[in-house]
């Protein structure tokens, strides 16, 4: 590497510079201002003689050497004046030019100075080239003697390319660099976006998984927790579970008769159930007598029947909902029809001829309007037991709950729109809120319908009723005590309406349990029937109490849950009793 040097490295002590001119490339040329006096001969850089030195030794005649600082080779010369770049024509400059002119005339062959060492042949003499100095305090290369340079290398002017010269390919290179840089940046940006998408997707999947697990945990449906929850429910099934129960009586205003069901909301297990109660269920009346559910609804009313059911099933009913068939029709129309799987073709009750098309057809997913729902809920085919009609009623009620709104205020509005008379202590708001809870369970699939198993005599066996009374209602079956009194069912066939009441008073006074068997067509003679041989003596005692002869006692079928059945004929005379 060439050593750098500053202005003082060229042998000059002065740091004053002046502008000499510009070269053919437009660059400024400076030189140091010479000192006032020169006491020694100036050093000739090229160690040559003659003003017109030819650096390339072309063979031309050499002239008097040129001293850039005005010094001579034989003696001292006076200091040269400063160069005037603007040619103002000072005295010293004129004297200097005159001296050059005399030398040119005397020699005749003195060559003009050429910056590149070439001898000028014609034209105006160029400006005298002087030693080029660098800008003050600017480093530059150390010059080597020209002879040495020429011996090592032979450069031509056309071999040099300067920085100032524009490169025709520079714009293309810049464009290529920009394209490469932009392409790289786009690739990096695409990679960053891809990583961001992957991270976002992972976060979303993690949140979804956490939410799903949280919901399953909250709902108690995690596989590891289901068994523990079921065990807990089973452990608390006997008495610790909380249940809300309302008894529903459907009154058929056209054909007569009632259908009864218990609507149960188990708030502990989040399970809803409709428990269907057969009309033959044996209940104990207020006076201690045994009666059936159907007769209790007609005779004792809602309050007496509610208490009798609580006694028989061990439940705690909060209220009674009486629903007449016209209100059921309006309720179905309000919720917007229902869809159920029907199990029978139901004829139109308003049809004039028997050959008319059925109002409700048997099949799956049948859509029923209000009128069709009432006809299906109250239909009992020929030869069918009352339980068949009761199950159809349960289907209709569960379908209504699925269509009813789960909002308490909305359900209350529906109940108020019906215009029913709600029996105290139940209110329309209480009924609306209760039905909304059941509707929510029905929509979620947590609702079922169950039939209470009843024996032929209307009593409940602990084994048969355990699945409903114990598990669903949380109670204990308690049928009337058979040993307490002989149950006597009385059917009036005498044609005198008051005979039923008179027979009732006589039997109760005799220590028997009275069961009303309704009325029938007139019969000439009275009968006292027993089914079990063990009840023969009881039948004989009943005949004696009613004033009937012993010939009226006979063995046969006993209706309902009675021990002895009595048919009052036209020969019955209450006064004789």
Secondary structure, DSSP 8 states (H G I E B T S, - for coil): ---EE-GGGGT-----EEEEEE-TTS-EEEEE---S---S----TT---STT--TT-------S---TTS--SSS---------TT----HHHHHHHHHHHHHHHHHS---B--TTS--B-SSS--------B--TT--EE----HHHHHHH----GGG---TTS--TTHHHHHHHHHHHHHHHHHHHHHHHHHHHHHHHHHHHHHHHHHHHHHHHHHHT--HHHHHHHHHHHHHTTTTTS-EEEEEEEEE-TTT--EEEEEEEEETTTTEEEEEEE-TT-EEE-TTS-EEEHHHHHHHTHHHHHHHHHHHHH-----EEEEEEHHHHHHHHHHHT-EEEEE-S-B--TT-SSTTS--SB--EEEEEE-HHHHHHHHT---TT--HHHHHHHHHHHHHHHHHHS-S-HHHHHHHHHHHT----TT--HHHHHHHHHHHHHHHHTT-EEEEE----TTS---HHHHIIIIITTS--------TTT--EEEEEE-SS-THHHHHHHHHHHHTT-EEEEEEE-S--SS-EEEESSGGGHHHHHHHHHHHT--GGGEEE----TT-SEEEEE-TT--GGG-
